[in-house]
Amino acid sequence: MCGIVGYVGPRSAQEVLLRGLEHLEYRGYDSAGIAVVDQGEIQVSKAKGRLQNLRDRLEAHPLHGNLGIGHTRWATHGEPSDLNAHPHTDVKGDIALVHNGIIENHQRLREFLEGQGCVFVSQTDTEVIAHLLHYLYRGDMVQALREVSGMLEGSWALCVLHRGEPDKFWATRKDSPLVLGLGEGENLAASDIPAILGHTREIALLEDKEIAEVRADGVRILTPMGGERPVRTFHVDWDVAAAEKGGWPHFMLKEIHEEPEALQKTFTAHVDAQRMTLRQEAFPMTAQQAQALRKMSIVACGTAYHAGMIGKYLMERLARLPVEAEVASEFRYRNPILGAEDLCMAVSQSGETADTLAALREARKSGARIMALTNVVGSSMARETEGNVLFTWAGPEIAVASTKAYITQVEMMLLIAVDLGLKRGVLAPERAQQLLAALAALPEQAKHVLELAGEAQRFASRHFDRKHVFYIGRGLDWALSMEASLKLKEVSYIFSEAYAAGELKHGTIALIEQGSLVCALLTQHALAEKTLSNIREVKSRGAHVLVICPEDLCEQARSVADEMWLIPNVDDELAPLLAVIPVQLLAYYMAVSRGCDVDKPRNLAKSVTVE
């Protein structure tokens, strides 16, 4: 959940680390800190709160040196404070380290170390690692890290300094993300690629429990068994500007407006637009494998889970395949019934979500076929599925609240459903081509929907003080309602709930009172009359109703809507890809009107790499 960065090279480590932490603050913003080696001593500076607090402290008391590590924290063990902020040091100040992850057996280790005379100054689980390294270090940090990794239970990504070795730092990981950046005369490590893109686009990855020895003139990767392996790199084809605001007031708004481009890139990567056919090399499953499938499980968390809910509808409708969309954090604990004829697809923007990775591993142990859908090449999820991976091409997403990653996940759900439907022989090729042609037109239609931004801003200025908001819909609209509700909660802190419109009369309509704000999604033509009836039910009880619908349902909706936003006419299966844009804009402008920190909502972080 935290963000870590390490640097060695000719530049001021302080400035490189601060710039890297700027690109990692979305991972946590409870505190920030850096450690720099200067003339054989480790100098540490850290501060509770946002990164700017650390900047202010360093402006008054800068750290000098060309080797250092940095951290931005999302608190798990110990309250946000200066003392609990990273980096942590050992009792003598010989060692400093930063950590992302959770050490599950830290209490037992703490008790052991206290018995050896160690004095702890923080409440964190991380401090035990610093003291363990001091206890085990005998002039060989690689060996000490190997021994420590055998004692730790849980997850970690670490960057480590030793003042007696002022020309290098070490990096290692287990079940937490970490990448290496190989530059010219300088090298870096970080939790995520944007932190190092200002220096290099050549990226290397570490496997679990491998250790990287990072010097300015090169990197060695040492295996857990004592050997050394070649450093293999890949080239990142987007630059640092893609991870910056570029004049937009918030990343969230920028990323919403990048959705047409993201839709186009994802489409182009998977569809031959000339023939309007799927690129078979982009889809890992053969026709024989697809036909043998008994059922499919989609496992994910948060926004990705909501994309999976839409996927369930689409797979069942177009591929005639039974699908269970499951919350990954519950999936592994209910002893799921899976076998060789079942497919488990894990969905995660980062490819590092701890609960989703755990669910994927549980499915593999059960003998099921596994597949991943992620936005990050080289992520843990991509590697663990060994080529059975599909990528969205959303580009870097910095705002904590996911927008363009979600829309490309939904686009991929449709493409996977078409692929499976064709291979299973239940989707007519003509219908598949019709859907793909409609999908090809979607980026331009999405640009049109973005013109609702002004309307969303005006709506928010009138309704931002609402205490609660309800979203209703049927079918795909209900699945989308759950994401709409989550987005509003995440960034505006307004209590919100999504209800299947047909379930209102079974109790939840009791919550509707005079003036209640209800957002009704009305995009599914086959269910339109039933949804209109449900809208009338809340309207008759005093609700103020905003209806989002396609142009061809405008006249029907007019009789029940207090306010109405229109999207272009589109196939029902594609409607969530357009209807999600206005609800994202609504969440954004409600948050701005309420003075919320849109890109960094309280208590949240971008990538949840702890259980």
C-alpha distance (Angstrom), angle and dihedral (degrees) to the residues before:
residue distance angle dihedral
M1 . . .
C2 3.81 . .
G3 3.80 125.8 .
I4 3.80 123.7 -123.7
V5 3.80 133.1 -174.9
G6 3.81 135.4 179.2
Y7 3.82 130.6 -168.8
V8 3.79 139.5 -173.8
G9 3.79 123.2 172.3
P10 3.80 144.4 85.3
R11 3.83 97.2 -56.8
S12 3.77 130.8 87.0
A13 3.80 103.4 -80.5
Q14 3.80 90.8 -150.6
E15 3.79 93.4 60.5
V16 3.81 94.8 42.9
L17 3.81 91.4 49.1
L18 3.80 94.1 47.6
R19 3.79 91.1 49.3
G20 3.79 90.1 48.6
L21 3.80 91.6 49.2
E22 3.81 89.8 52.5
H23 3.80 87.0 63.4
L24 3.81 91.9 45.5
E25 3.80 101.2 44.5
Y26 3.81 90.0 97.7
R27 3.82 85.7 70.8
G28 3.79 92.3 63.1
Y29 3.78 139.2 -24.8
D30 3.80 107.0 -172.5
S31 3.82 91.3 106.7
A32 3.80 142.3 -20.3
G33 3.77 136.5 -152.4
I34 3.80 146.7 163.7
A35 3.79 137.2 -155.2
V36 3.82 122.4 -155.3
V37 3.80 130.3 -173.3
D38 3.79 110.3 -131.9
Q39 3.81 123.0 173.3
G40 3.75 93.2 -21.9
E41 3.80 96.0 -47.3
I42 3.79 131.1 102.1
Q43 3.79 112.5 -128.2
V44 3.81 117.3 -164.5
S45 3.79 130.8 -165.2
K46 3.80 124.3 175.5
A47 3.77 139.5 157.8
K48 3.78 139.4 -168.3
G49 3.81 116.6 -112.7
R50 3.78 131.6 16.9
L51 3.77 125.3 2.5
Q52 3.80 90.6 -104.3
N53 3.81 89.2 69.1
L54 3.79 88.8 59.5
R55 3.80 91.0 46.2
D56 3.79 90.2 53.4
R57 3.80 91.0 50.4
L58 3.81 92.7 48.8
E59 3.78 92.7 47.5
A60 3.80 87.9 62.1
H61 3.81 94.9 38.2
P62 3.82 111.5 21.3
L63 3.80 123.9 -166.9
H64 3.79 118.9 -132.2
G65 3.76 127.8 -151.6
N66 3.80 143.0 81.5
L67 3.80 100.0 -113.2
G68 3.78 124.4 66.1
I69 3.80 152.5 128.0
G70 3.80 132.1 -134.7
H71 3.79 140.3 -164.9
T72 3.78 141.8 -167.1
R73 3.80 113.6 -163.4
W74 3.77 138.6 -138.8
A75 3.78 102.2 -173.1
T76 3.82 120.6 -121.3
H77 3.81 104.8 146.2
G78 3.77 113.9 32.5
E79 3.79 130.0 9.0
P80 3.81 121.2 -80.5
S81 3.82 105.8 -82.6
D82 3.77 142.3 130.2
L83 3.81 91.3 -100.4
N84 3.82 93.5 50.8
A85 3.79 92.9 45.9
H86 3.81 119.0 105.0
P87 3.02 144.4 -86.4
H88 3.79 96.7 73.5
T89 3.80 123.4 -164.3
D90 3.76 136.7 -158.0
V91 3.83 123.6 -109.6
K92 3.82 93.7 -85.6
G93 3.79 99.4 38.9
D94 3.80 91.4 -116.4
I95 3.80 94.3 121.1
A96 3.81 132.2 42.1
L97 3.77 126.7 -179.1
V98 3.78 144.1 171.4
H99 3.79 123.9 -147.3
N100 3.78 140.2 -163.7
G101 3.80 115.1 -168.7
I102 3.79 139.5 40.3
I103 3.79 128.1 -76.0
E104 3.79 103.3 -148.5
N105 3.81 96.9 -168.1
H106 3.80 95.4 45.0
Q107 3.81 94.4 120.1
R108 3.77 92.8 56.7
L109 3.80 90.8 46.4
R110 3.79 91.1 47.4
E111 3.79 91.2 54.5
F112 3.82 90.7 49.6
L113 3.81 92.3 49.9
E114 3.79 93.7 46.1
G115 3.79 86.0 55.1
Q116 3.81 87.0 57.5
G117 3.80 91.0 54.2
C118 3.82 99.9 -96.6
V119 3.80 115.5 150.9
F120 3.80 115.5 -149.2
V121 3.80 120.9 -148.7
S122 3.82 100.1 -177.6
Q123 3.80 139.3 50.7
T124 3.81 93.2 -130.9
D125 3.76 129.7 117.2
T126 3.82 88.2 -137.0
E127 3.78 97.0 68.2
V128 3.82 90.6 69.1
I129 3.82 89.0 65.4
A130 3.81 92.2 56.0
H131 3.80 91.8 50.8
L132 3.81 92.6 44.0
L133 3.80 90.7 53.2
H134 3.80 90.3 50.4
Y135 3.80 89.9 49.1
L136 3.82 93.1 49.9
Y137 3.82 102.5 34.2
R138 3.82 113.1 112.2
G139 3.79 100.2 163.9
D140 3.82 95.3 -64.9
M141 3.80 114.3 88.0
V142 3.80 93.6 -177.5
Q143 3.79 90.9 58.0
A144 3.82 91.1 45.3
L145 3.81 90.6 51.9
R146 3.80 90.9 49.6
E147 3.80 90.6 52.5
V148 3.79 92.7 46.2
S149 3.81 92.4 49.6
G150 3.80 87.8 56.8
M151 3.80 90.2 55.5
L152 3.80 99.5 45.0
E153 3.80 124.4 88.5
G154 3.78 118.4 -162.6
S155 3.79 132.0 29.2
W156 3.76 133.9 -43.0
A157 3.75 147.9 167.9
L158 3.81 111.2 -171.3
C159 3.78 139.7 -173.8
V160 3.80 112.6 -168.6
L161 3.83 135.6 -168.5
H162 3.82 130.2 -167.2
R163 3.79 118.2 -166.3
G164 3.81 90.9 -144.8
E165 3.81 91.0 60.4
P166 3.83 102.2 48.2
D167 3.80 97.5 168.3
K168 3.80 100.6 65.8
F169 3.76 148.8 28.7
W170 3.81 131.2 -152.2
A171 3.79 130.1 -130.1
T172 3.79 129.6 -168.8
R173 3.80 138.3 161.2
K174 3.79 147.2 -167.9
D175 3.81 120.1 -175.6
S176 3.81 92.5 -21.8
P177 3.81 126.1 94.9
L178 3.80 121.5 -99.7
V179 3.80 131.6 158.4
L180 3.79 132.4 -173.3
G181 3.79 122.8 -138.1
L182 3.80 116.6 -152.7
G183 3.79 113.0 -156.9
E184 3.80 139.0 165.1
G185 3.80 106.9 -74.6
E186 3.81 91.0 -20.2
N187 3.78 135.5 71.1
L188 3.79 135.1 -167.6
A189 3.80 145.1 -171.6
A190 3.79 126.7 -155.2
S191 3.79 145.3 159.9
D192 3.79 91.9 -112.6
I193 3.79 138.5 18.9
P194 3.86 99.3 -114.4
A195 3.81 89.7 66.6
I196 3.80 92.1 65.8
L197 3.81 104.1 29.8
G198 3.80 92.1 98.6
H199 3.80 87.5 68.4
T200 3.79 107.7 32.1
R201 3.79 145.0 -6.8
E202 3.81 93.3 -153.3
I203 3.79 106.8 103.6
A204 3.80 132.2 -174.6
L205 3.80 128.4 -170.5
L206 3.78 133.0 -142.4
E207 3.78 124.3 -141.7
D208 3.80 120.6 -139.7
K209 3.82 113.1 -60.9
E210 3.79 94.6 0.9
I211 3.80 113.8 134.9
A212 3.79 125.3 -141.8
E213 3.80 118.6 -153.8
V214 3.79 102.5 -156.4
R215 3.84 122.0 -160.0
A216 3.78 130.3 164.1
D217 3.80 90.9 -107.6
G218 3.79 98.5 44.9
V219 3.78 152.6 -28.5
R220 3.81 130.3 -107.8
I221 3.80 121.0 -162.4
L222 3.80 114.5 -153.4
T223 3.81 121.0 -163.7
P224 3.81 124.6 -133.7
M225 3.82 90.1 -109.9
G226 3.79 94.4 57.6
G227 3.79 102.3 -95.2
E228 3.78 133.2 112.1
R229 3.79 126.5 -123.4
P230 3.82 132.2 -162.8
V231 3.80 117.6 -90.9
R232 3.80 108.0 -113.5
T233 3.80 117.6 -163.6
F234 3.77 138.2 -170.8
H235 3.80 128.8 -159.5
V236 3.80 121.1 -117.0
D237 3.80 109.4 -140.1
W238 3.81 97.9 -158.0
D239 3.80 124.6 71.1
V240 3.77 134.6 -137.4
A241 3.83 92.5 -91.9
A242 3.81 88.4 70.9
A243 3.80 88.4 63.0
E244 3.83 95.0 49.0
K245 3.78 130.9 82.8
G246 3.80 95.9 -115.9
G247 3.81 93.9 -157.1
W248 3.81 97.6 -42.0
P249 3.83 115.3 128.4
H250 3.81 92.0 -128.9
F251 3.79 137.5 12.1
M252 3.80 89.8 -125.6
L253 3.81 92.9 61.2
K254 3.80 91.4 43.2
E255 3.78 91.4 51.4
I256 3.82 93.3 48.0
H257 3.80 88.3 54.1
E258 3.82 89.9 48.5
E259 3.82 91.2 60.2
P260 3.82 96.6 95.9
E261 3.80 89.9 54.9
A262 3.81 91.8 45.1
L263 3.81 90.8 50.7
Q264 3.80 90.0 50.7
K265 3.81 94.5 49.0
T266 3.79 92.8 48.7
F267 3.80 91.0 47.2
T268 3.82 93.7 48.7
A269 3.81 92.1 49.2
H270 3.81 91.9 56.2
V271 3.81 107.6 27.2
D272 3.80 133.2 59.8
A273 3.81 97.6 -137.7
Q274 3.81 93.3 -165.2
R275 3.80 94.1 58.1
M276 3.80 93.9 24.3
T277 3.79 90.2 -132.2
L278 3.79 133.2 125.5
R279 3.80 119.2 -94.9
Q280 3.78 98.3 -118.2
E281 3.80 93.2 -158.8
A282 3.83 87.6 65.3
F283 3.81 93.8 58.7
P284 3.81 116.4 67.7
M285 3.80 100.6 -157.4
T286 3.81 123.7 88.3
A287 3.80 123.8 -142.0
Q288 3.79 90.0 -108.4
Q289 3.80 91.8 52.7
A290 3.81 92.0 46.4
Q291 3.78 92.1 50.8
A292 3.80 91.4 50.2
L293 3.81 93.6 55.8
R294 3.79 116.6 117.2
K295 3.80 98.2 -175.8
M296 3.78 142.7 -20.9
S297 3.79 131.4 -130.7
I298 3.81 119.8 -159.0
V299 3.82 110.5 -160.6
A300 3.78 122.3 -170.2
C301 3.80 145.2 126.0
G302 3.79 133.9 -118.2
T303 3.78 115.1 -26.6
A304 3.81 92.3 3.2
Y305 3.82 88.8 55.7
H306 3.80 89.3 55.0
A307 3.80 89.1 52.1
G308 3.80 86.1 51.4
M309 3.82 90.0 53.9
I310 3.78 89.0 57.4
G311 3.78 88.0 45.6
K312 3.80 89.9 56.1
Y313 3.80 91.3 57.1
L314 3.81 92.7 45.6
M315 3.83 96.8 45.7
E316 3.77 92.1 48.8
R317 3.79 92.9 44.7
L318 3.81 100.0 43.7
A319 3.82 104.0 23.6
R320 3.82 99.0 30.6
L321 3.78 89.1 -134.3
P322 3.83 121.4 142.2
V323 3.81 107.9 -117.2
E324 3.79 133.9 -170.1
A325 3.81 115.9 -162.7
E326 3.78 105.9 -156.5
V327 3.78 138.3 -174.0
A328 3.79 102.6 -116.4
S329 3.81 94.3 -142.9
E330 3.83 89.3 62.6
F331 3.79 100.1 34.4
R332 3.81 98.0 78.0
Y333 3.78 94.4 47.9
R334 3.77 99.5 55.2
N335 3.81 95.9 62.9
P336 3.82 94.8 -116.8
I337 3.79 118.0 -141.3
L338 3.79 105.6 -122.9
G339 3.76 136.0 151.3
A340 3.78 144.3 167.8
E341 3.81 92.2 -70.8
D342 3.79 92.9 56.6
L343 3.80 129.3 86.7
C344 3.80 122.9 -147.4
M345 3.81 114.7 -165.4
A346 3.79 117.6 -169.0
V347 3.80 117.1 -155.8
S348 3.81 123.6 -160.2
Q349 3.80 133.2 145.9
S350 3.79 92.8 -144.1
G351 3.78 97.6 31.9
E352 3.81 86.6 -135.5
T353 3.83 103.8 85.1
A354 3.80 103.2 138.1
D355 3.81 98.2 -145.0
T356 3.80 92.4 46.9
L357 3.80 92.3 48.8
A358 3.81 89.4 50.0
A359 3.82 90.7 50.5
L360 3.80 90.3 49.8
R361 3.79 91.0 52.2
E362 3.79 90.9 48.4
A363 3.80 89.9 52.9
R364 3.79 91.3 49.9
K365 3.81 91.0 51.7
S366 3.82 88.4 52.2
G367 3.81 90.0 58.0
A368 3.81 96.8 -111.0
R369 3.78 123.5 143.5
I370 3.81 108.1 -104.0
M371 3.77 132.2 -149.9
A372 3.80 135.2 172.2
L373 3.78 134.0 -147.1
T374 3.79 112.6 -163.7
N375 3.78 143.8 146.2
V376 3.81 97.1 -135.6
V377 3.79 123.6 78.9
G378 3.79 110.2 -144.7
S379 3.81 94.5 22.0
S380 3.79 120.5 143.8
M381 3.78 91.5 -104.9
A382 3.80 92.3 51.5
R383 3.78 91.5 50.0
E384 3.78 96.6 44.9
T385 3.80 93.4 54.4
E386 3.82 89.8 56.6
G387 3.78 98.9 -139.2
N388 3.80 96.9 -30.4
V389 3.77 89.9 110.4
L390 3.78 136.1 118.6
F391 3.78 122.1 -160.0
T392 3.75 132.5 -146.9
W393 3.78 112.7 -148.5
A394 3.77 99.4 -143.8
G395 3.81 94.1 132.3
P396 3.80 121.9 -138.6
E397 3.79 114.3 -20.4
I398 3.79 113.2 -161.2
A399 3.81 105.5 168.5
V400 3.78 111.4 91.7
A401 3.80 91.4 -131.0
S402 3.79 106.2 74.0
T403 3.81 117.9 -130.5
K404 3.78 116.1 144.5
A405 3.80 91.7 33.4
Y406 3.81 89.1 56.4
I407 3.79 95.1 49.0
T408 3.81 92.0 50.7
Q409 3.81 90.8 46.8
V410 3.82 88.6 55.4
E411 3.80 90.0 46.7
M412 3.79 89.0 53.1
M413 3.81 91.0 49.1
L414 3.79 88.0 59.0
L415 3.80 92.9 46.5
I416 3.81 92.5 48.4
A417 3.81 90.0 48.3
V418 3.81 90.5 52.0
D419 3.81 91.1 47.5
L420 3.80 93.4 49.7
G421 3.79 92.5 42.3
L422 3.79 91.3 55.1
K423 3.81 94.6 44.4
R424 3.80 92.1 47.3
G425 3.81 90.2 50.2
V426 3.82 94.9 -123.7
L427 3.80 99.8 106.3
A428 3.79 118.1 69.5
P429 3.82 112.8 -125.8
E430 3.81 89.1 -129.3
R431 3.82 91.3 56.7
A432 3.80 90.5 46.3
Q433 3.79 91.2 53.7
Q434 3.79 90.3 47.2
L435 3.81 90.7 54.3
L436 3.79 92.9 46.2
A437 3.80 91.9 49.3
A438 3.81 89.3 51.0
L439 3.80 89.3 48.9
A440 3.80 90.2 51.7
A441 3.81 89.6 58.2
L442 3.79 93.5 48.2
P443 3.85 100.2 89.2
E444 3.79 91.4 60.4
Q445 3.79 91.0 45.4
A446 3.81 89.3 50.1
K447 3.80 89.8 55.6
H448 3.79 87.8 55.5
V449 3.82 91.7 51.1
L450 3.81 90.2 52.3
E451 3.80 86.9 67.3
L452 3.82 85.4 76.6
A453 3.81 87.9 75.7
G454 3.80 92.1 96.4
E455 3.79 91.5 49.4
A456 3.81 90.8 48.5
Q457 3.80 90.6 50.9
R458 3.80 92.4 51.2
F459 3.81 91.6 46.0
A460 3.80 90.7 51.1
S461 3.80 91.9 50.5
R462 3.82 88.3 59.7
H463 3.81 99.5 40.6
F464 3.82 107.5 29.6
D465 3.80 93.0 109.2
R466 3.81 93.7 62.4
K467 3.80 115.4 130.9
H468 3.79 94.1 -152.6
V469 3.80 139.6 10.2
F470 3.81 129.3 -164.5
Y471 3.81 127.5 -151.8
I472 3.79 120.4 -160.7
G473 3.79 135.6 -178.4
R474 3.79 144.6 131.4
G475 3.79 131.0 -115.6
L476 3.79 111.6 -17.1
D477 3.80 88.2 1.0
W478 3.78 90.9 61.4
A479 3.81 90.9 50.5
L480 3.80 88.8 50.7
S481 3.82 91.0 46.0
M482 3.80 89.4 63.7
E483 3.79 91.3 56.7
A484 3.81 91.7 44.1
S485 3.78 90.4 53.1
L486 3.80 93.2 47.2
K487 3.79 92.1 50.0
L488 3.80 91.7 53.7
K489 3.81 92.2 47.9
E490 3.80 93.6 46.8
V491 3.78 98.7 54.8
S492 3.83 107.2 21.0
Y493 3.83 101.1 34.4
I494 3.82 90.1 -134.7
F495 3.78 113.3 144.9
S496 3.76 107.0 -112.5
E497 3.78 137.9 170.7
A498 3.78 135.5 -170.6
Y499 3.79 119.7 -142.8
A500 3.75 133.0 -172.0
A501 3.79 97.9 -116.0
G502 3.79 93.2 -132.4
E503 3.81 90.4 57.3
L504 3.79 95.8 58.4
K505 3.78 93.1 92.9
H506 3.80 90.8 54.3
G507 3.76 93.3 74.2
T508 3.77 112.7 -62.1
I509 3.78 94.5 86.5
A510 3.82 84.8 74.2
L511 3.80 86.1 77.5
I512 3.81 92.7 61.6
E513 3.78 114.6 97.6
Q514 3.78 138.0 158.5
G515 3.79 108.5 -51.0
S516 3.82 97.6 9.6
L517 3.80 110.1 155.3
V518 3.80 113.0 -125.8
C519 3.81 124.4 -178.9
A520 3.81 108.9 -159.1
L521 3.80 120.5 -162.6
L522 3.79 109.8 -150.6
T523 3.82 109.1 174.2
Q524 3.81 104.6 115.2
H525 3.80 106.9 91.9
A526 3.80 95.9 -164.6
L527 3.82 89.7 56.1
A528 3.79 98.4 36.0
E529 3.81 98.2 106.3
K530 3.79 92.7 48.6
T531 3.80 91.9 47.8
L532 3.81 90.8 48.2
S533 3.79 88.5 54.4
N534 3.82 89.6 53.1
I535 3.80 90.8 49.5
R536 3.80 89.3 53.4
E537 3.82 88.4 52.8
V538 3.82 93.1 58.5
K539 3.78 92.1 37.5
S540 3.82 91.3 55.9
R541 3.82 88.6 55.7
G542 3.77 93.8 56.0
A543 3.82 103.0 -91.7
H544 3.80 121.2 155.2
V545 3.81 102.4 -132.2
L546 3.80 129.4 -153.4
V547 3.82 111.0 -169.9
I548 3.81 122.7 -160.3
C549 3.79 110.5 -165.2
P550 3.82 143.3 141.8
E551 3.77 120.0 -89.9
D552 3.81 93.9 -104.0
L553 3.82 91.0 60.6
C554 3.78 93.3 47.7
E555 3.81 97.0 102.5
Q556 3.80 93.4 48.8
A557 3.78 91.8 48.0
R558 3.78 95.4 46.7
S559 3.81 92.8 76.0
V560 3.83 93.2 59.0
A561 3.81 104.0 30.2
D562 3.78 126.1 94.0
E563 3.78 86.9 -171.7
M564 3.78 129.9 9.8
W565 3.82 135.2 -162.8
L566 3.79 118.1 -166.1
I567 3.79 129.9 -147.5
P568 3.84 125.2 -170.2
N569 3.79 119.1 -86.2
V570 3.78 110.8 -90.6
D571 3.82 140.8 156.7
D572 3.79 112.4 -74.6
E573 3.82 90.4 -116.7
L574 3.80 91.0 58.2
A575 3.81 97.4 41.7
P576 3.85 96.1 95.2
L577 3.81 88.8 60.2
L578 3.79 90.5 62.7
A579 3.81 100.9 29.7
V580 3.81 92.2 55.7
I581 3.81 92.0 65.0
P582 3.83 97.3 66.7
V583 3.82 92.4 45.7
Q584 3.81 89.7 51.0
L585 3.81 89.8 49.9
L586 3.80 89.7 48.0
A587 3.81 92.0 53.1
Y588 3.80 91.3 47.1
Y589 3.79 96.8 50.3
M590 3.80 93.3 42.2
A591 3.82 87.8 55.5
V592 3.80 93.3 46.9
S593 3.81 91.4 48.2
R594 3.81 89.4 52.4
G595 3.82 92.5 49.7
C596 3.81 94.8 -114.9
D597 3.79 124.9 158.1
V598 3.78 94.0 -109.3
D599 3.80 100.1 -169.8
K600 3.79 95.5 42.2
P601 3.82 108.8 37.4
R602 3.78 115.9 -168.3
N603 3.81 117.5 -86.5
L604 3.82 93.3 3.7
A605 3.79 134.9 107.9
K606 3.79 131.5 -170.1
S607 3.75 102.1 -120.1
V608 3.80 118.7 34.4
T609 3.79 103.1 -152.2
V610 3.81 96.0 161.6
E611 3.79 128.5 70.9
